[in-house]
Amino acid sequence: MREKDTQYVLDWIAIQELVAEYGQAIDFGKDTGDWSRWANVFTPQLTADYSRFMGGEPIHITREQAAEYGRVAVSAFRRVQHATATTIRIHFKNETQAQVMAYAEVAHYFMLGGVQQEWTIVARYTHDVVKTAEGWRIEKVLLDPVHYRGNPLGLEFVQGKRLA
């Protein structure tokens, strides 16, 4: 077990900020078209495991590819809102590695027939994070859906379906 000294507290705060930034940066990217904030939460190479949500297998990509993946995934929506729980559990493996579990409720808004629709996913994220020269960064993300609500067309949009 890691000693809970001043550095532990500083690392704990930095990881909390990183996990919050993961969701906030997606929303910022959608709102502004600037996906650099989201790319910056990752290590230069990462594993993204959205297989429980999107099907397929985990993918090994660069952080720039992750930003593009995120941009495309939310492109069908007018707005998205990531609400990450403040009860984030951090397990330090050592001084430079940790695993983080956080819950999020993510609302996706879109228009259908002139009426605003909402599709929301409640999910648990598991992030493997490492301390780098840039600070703490995510090297692996796993999204595990807990519950969906709202218009199920939203899930199909995330998976790439588009209306003609």
Buried (B, 14 or more C-beta within 10 A) or exposed (E): EBEEEEEBEEBBEBBBBBBBBBBBBBBBBBEEEEBEBBBBBBBEEBBBBBBEBBEEEEBEBBBEBBBBBBBEBBEBBEBBBBBBBEEBEBEBEEEEBBBBBBBBBBBBBBEEEEEEBBBBBBBBBBBBBBBEEEBBBBBBBBBBBEEBEBBEBBBBBBEEEEEE
